[in-house]
């Protein structure tokens, strides 16, 4: 898949085949494809997801991202709902895709 002037390999659903190809410019292109305009809170979530991936070599389950939002971003009990406000088509469908993760297989979507 060609993303604007960038060329990265994606699967048939638009997820990066190699998460190491990700950078913020690619995230912007992926977000454009999802009709999302990334704001500061999006970037905080995406950077958490990338940091988690770097540390664990696996995509963060939604519950870890929700915990991060609750504790570090100050959303408390409303964190889950806020995650889905930021990424209205869902954690796997949008957040994981834009964060450059491979398509997650059958785990909690939050």
N, C-alpha and C positions, 0 to 999 in steps of 0.2 A: 504494500500500500504506500502510496506517495502522499505525504502530509505536507501540502504546500510545497516549499522548496526543500523540505527534508524528506529523506527516504529511509524508512525503517520497515522491518518485516513484521507484519501482523497476521493473525489468524483470520479466518473467515468472518469472525464477529468484531474485528477491529482491536483486539487485545495484542499487546506486544508479544512477539515470540521470544525475544530476549530482553528481560527486564533491565539488563545492564545498558541497553541502548537509550534508556530514558534520560531526558534532561528537561529543564523547565520550558524550553522552546517547544519540545515535543508535547509536553503537557498542554501548553496553550493550543496547539494544533488539534490535539485529541478533544479538548474542551470545546473548541469551535465546532467540531463534528457532532458534539452532543448539545449544541446550542446553549452552552454555559459560558458566562463571562466570569472568569476567576477573580474573586476578591480575596482580601486578606484571610478571612476565615477558611476559605477553600484551601489556600496555600498552607495554612497551619496544619490542616488535616492531611493534605498531600505530603507535606514534609515529614509529619509523624509517620505516615505509612512507609515512606521511603527509608527513614531511619530504622524503623522496625525491620524492614526487609534486609537492610544492610547488616543489622545485628543478628538476625535469625535465619536469613536466606529463605524466608517464606513470607507470604503476604499476611498481614495482620488480620485476624478474625475481627469482624465488626465489633464484637464486645470489647476488644482492646482499644479500638478507636473511640468507641462511645465512652469508655472509662477515661481516656485521654481528654476528650472534650469536656467531660463532667468535671474532672479535677484540674486540668491545666488551662482550659479555656473558660472556665467559670459557668458552664451551662447546667451543672448539677443534674437534677432528675429529668430535666428537659433535653438532655444531650441526645438521646435517641431520636426524638422528634426533630431536633435541630439538624442532625446529620441528614435526615431525609428532606429537610427544607433546602439544605445546601446541594444535595444530589438527589433531585426528585425522582429519578428513575432507579434509585436504589444504590446501595453500597457496592454490590458486585457489578451491576450494569454501568455505573458511571464512576464512582470513586476509584475502584480498583483499576478500571480501564485507564482513566486519566493519570493515575499514579504509576502507570506502566507495569502493572502486574500481569502475569499470565492469568487466563480465566480461571478463577478458583473453582475447585470441584467440591460440590456438596458439603459446605459447612455453613454455619450460622450466618445469616445476612443481617442479623441484629434484631 
